[in-house]
Amino acid sequence: MILKNCSVAFVFILVGFLFTQCKEESTDDSDVIDLSDNYDVFQKFDLSPFDINANMMLPDATANIGASTKPSVLHEEDGFKWDVEIGPNFQVHIEDWGANRGLVADKKSQNQDLEIYEIKYLIDEPDFIVYETKLKVDGVKNAPKSVGVPHITYHVFAEKVIDGITYEFRSRDEGYEFVIIELMAKTIRSVKANK
């Protein structure tokens, strides 16, 4: 009986050890962007009253972004820039570039020139990118890796052609945390011309 109990205990310890070892070797899915067609926590928003013949899906009250759910649009009449805001935690910047194309390629070229950041593309498409910027910490050669404060931000940038006009849709320059950028990526991906 004692031998049987010891065998059972040994099996539980062995299984526990295996689970902890597997956990260490698993891949990190924390930076996988969900771009599924599930827009349960979003509401449709029409941009046509603001001179853009399109609509997009914006997070609603259930998205839990820590902001009001009533969107506001900052735009000067006859201007070429818009900011669609849902409180201070969610702002999509839109810019009219006329007939210009290749905005995403230009943005990637600009990112290459940012020598103080490591850039990691989470989504890399010709007209849509989501990327992480991580501040490079330089210092004394013998300093431990733990020196410095990690500074990671996430960004989204897209080019959309609506009625022959190229629009830039992007997150703010300072970026956001991952949870916000994932919602913003879905918002920008959802932009469609009105029919």
C-alpha positions as CSV (number, residue, x, y, z in Angstrom):
1,M,0.0,0.0,0.0
2,I,2.8,2.4,0.9
3,L,4.7,1.5,-2.3
4,K,1.5,2.2,-4.3
5,N,1.1,5.7,-2.6
6,C,4.8,6.5,-3.3
7,S,4.4,5.5,-6.9
8,V,1.3,7.7,-7.3
9,A,3.2,10.6,-5.7
10,F,6.2,10.1,-7.9
11,V,3.9,10.1,-11.0
12,F,2.4,13.5,-9.9
13,I,5.8,15.0,-9.3
14,L,7.0,13.8,-12.7
15,V,4.0,15.1,-14.5
16,G,4.3,18.5,-12.7
17,F,8.0,18.7,-13.6
18,L,7.2,17.9,-17.3
19,F,4.5,20.7,-17.4
20,T,6.9,23.3,-16.0
21,Q,9.6,22.3,-18.5
22,C,7.1,22.5,-21.4
23,K,5.9,25.9,-20.2
24,E,9.4,27.3,-20.5
25,E,9.8,26.1,-24.1
26,S,6.4,27.3,-25.4
27,T,6.3,30.1,-27.9
28,D,5.2,33.5,-26.9
29,D,1.8,34.4,-28.4
30,S,1.5,37.7,-26.6
31,D,2.3,39.7,-29.7
32,V,-0.1,37.9,-32.1
33,I,-2.7,40.4,-33.5
34,D,-6.3,39.2,-33.8
35,L,-7.6,40.5,-37.1
36,S,-10.6,38.1,-37.3
37,D,-13.9,39.3,-38.6
38,N,-15.3,39.2,-35.1
39,Y,-16.5,42.8,-34.4
40,D,-18.6,42.0,-31.3
41,V,-17.1,44.9,-29.2
42,F,-17.2,47.4,-32.1
43,Q,-19.7,49.9,-33.5
44,K,-20.0,51.1,-37.1
45,F,-18.9,54.8,-37.6
46,D,-19.6,56.7,-40.7
47,L,-16.9,59.2,-41.9
48,S,-19.0,60.7,-44.7
49,P,-20.1,63.7,-42.6
50,F,-16.4,64.5,-42.4
51,D,-15.7,64.4,-46.1
52,I,-14.4,60.8,-46.3
53,N,-16.8,58.5,-48.1
54,A,-16.1,55.5,-45.9
55,N,-17.0,53.9,-42.6
56,M,-15.1,51.9,-40.0
57,M,-15.7,49.9,-36.9
58,L,-14.8,51.6,-33.6
59,P,-14.6,50.0,-30.1
60,D,-17.8,50.3,-28.2
61,A,-18.4,50.4,-24.4
62,T,-17.8,46.7,-24.0
63,A,-14.2,47.0,-25.4
64,N,-12.9,48.3,-22.1
65,I,-10.5,50.8,-23.4
66,G,-10.9,53.1,-20.5
67,A,-12.6,55.9,-22.4
68,S,-16.0,57.2,-23.4
69,T,-17.7,55.4,-26.2
70,K,-18.9,58.5,-28.1
71,P,-16.4,59.2,-30.9
72,S,-15.3,62.7,-31.8
73,V,-13.7,63.8,-35.0
74,L,-11.2,66.7,-35.0
75,H,-11.1,68.2,-38.5
76,E,-10.7,71.6,-40.0
77,E,-13.1,72.3,-42.9
78,D,-11.4,71.7,-46.2
79,G,-8.4,70.4,-44.3
80,F,-6.4,67.2,-45.1
81,K,-6.1,65.8,-41.6
82,W,-8.6,64.1,-39.2
83,D,-8.3,62.6,-35.7
84,V,-11.0,60.2,-34.7
85,E,-10.9,59.9,-30.9
86,I,-12.6,57.9,-28.3
87,G,-11.2,59.5,-25.2
88,P,-7.5,59.9,-24.5
89,N,-6.7,56.2,-25.0
90,F,-7.8,55.7,-28.6
91,Q,-7.0,58.1,-31.5
92,V,-6.8,57.2,-35.2
93,H,-5.0,59.8,-37.3
94,I,-6.1,60.1,-40.9
95,E,-4.4,62.1,-43.6
96,D,-5.4,62.7,-47.3
97,W,-2.4,62.1,-49.6
98,G,-4.3,62.7,-52.9
99,A,-3.0,60.4,-55.6
100,N,0.3,59.5,-53.8
101,R,0.8,55.8,-53.3
102,G,3.4,53.7,-51.4
103,L,2.8,55.3,-48.0
104,V,3.5,52.0,-46.1
105,A,6.8,51.5,-48.0
106,D,7.8,55.1,-47.1
107,K,6.9,54.5,-43.4
108,K,9.0,51.3,-43.3
109,S,11.9,53.2,-44.8
110,Q,11.5,55.9,-42.1
111,N,11.5,53.2,-39.5
112,Q,14.8,51.8,-40.7
113,D,16.3,55.2,-40.0
114,L,15.3,55.0,-36.3
115,E,18.6,53.8,-35.0
116,I,17.7,54.0,-31.3
117,Y,14.8,51.5,-31.7
118,E,14.6,47.8,-32.6
119,I,11.6,47.4,-34.9
120,K,9.7,44.1,-35.1
121,Y,6.9,43.8,-37.6
122,L,3.9,41.8,-36.3
123,I,2.0,42.3,-39.5
124,D,3.8,43.3,-42.7
125,E,1.6,43.7,-45.8
126,P,2.0,46.1,-48.7
127,D,-0.7,48.4,-47.5
128,F,-0.9,47.6,-43.7
129,I,1.7,47.2,-41.0
130,V,1.6,46.7,-37.2
131,Y,4.9,46.9,-35.5
132,E,6.6,47.0,-32.1
133,T,9.3,49.5,-31.2
134,K,11.7,48.7,-28.5
135,L,14.2,51.3,-27.2
136,K,17.8,50.0,-27.5
137,V,19.5,50.4,-24.1
138,D,23.2,51.3,-24.6
139,G,25.6,51.7,-21.7
140,V,28.7,50.2,-20.2
141,K,29.8,47.0,-22.0
142,N,29.9,45.0,-18.7
143,A,26.6,46.1,-17.5
144,P,24.0,43.4,-16.9
145,K,21.2,43.0,-19.3
146,S,18.7,44.0,-16.6
147,V,20.1,47.6,-16.6
148,G,17.7,50.1,-18.0
149,V,13.9,50.3,-18.2
150,P,12.3,48.4,-21.1
151,H,10.3,50.8,-23.3
152,I,8.1,49.1,-25.8
153,T,5.3,50.6,-27.8
154,Y,3.1,49.3,-30.6
155,H,2.0,51.1,-33.8
156,V,-0.3,50.6,-36.8
157,F,0.0,52.2,-40.2
158,A,-2.1,51.7,-43.3
159,E,-2.8,53.0,-46.7
160,K,-6.4,53.0,-47.9
161,V,-7.6,54.2,-51.4
162,I,-11.2,55.5,-51.2
163,D,-12.8,57.0,-54.3
164,G,-9.3,57.3,-55.9
165,I,-7.9,59.3,-53.0
166,T,-5.1,57.7,-50.9
167,Y,-5.6,58.0,-47.1
168,E,-3.1,57.3,-44.4
169,F,-4.6,55.7,-41.3
170,R,-2.3,55.3,-38.3
171,S,-1.9,55.4,-34.5
172,R,-0.3,58.3,-32.7
173,D,3.4,58.8,-33.0
174,E,4.0,57.8,-29.3
175,G,2.2,54.5,-30.0
176,Y,0.1,52.5,-27.6
177,E,0.2,49.4,-25.4
178,F,-0.6,46.1,-27.2
179,V,-4.2,45.8,-26.1
180,I,-5.1,49.2,-27.6
181,I,-3.1,48.7,-30.8
182,E,-4.9,45.4,-31.4
183,L,-8.3,47.1,-31.3
184,M,-6.9,49.9,-33.4
185,A,-5.5,47.5,-36.0
186,K,-9.0,45.9,-36.3
187,T,-10.5,49.4,-36.6
188,I,-8.2,50.4,-39.4
189,R,-8.5,47.0,-41.2
190,S,-12.3,47.5,-41.2
191,V,-12.2,50.8,-43.2
192,K,-14.5,50.4,-46.2
193,A,-15.8,52.8,-48.8
194,N,-19.5,53.6,-48.6
195,K,-21.5,52.3,-51.5
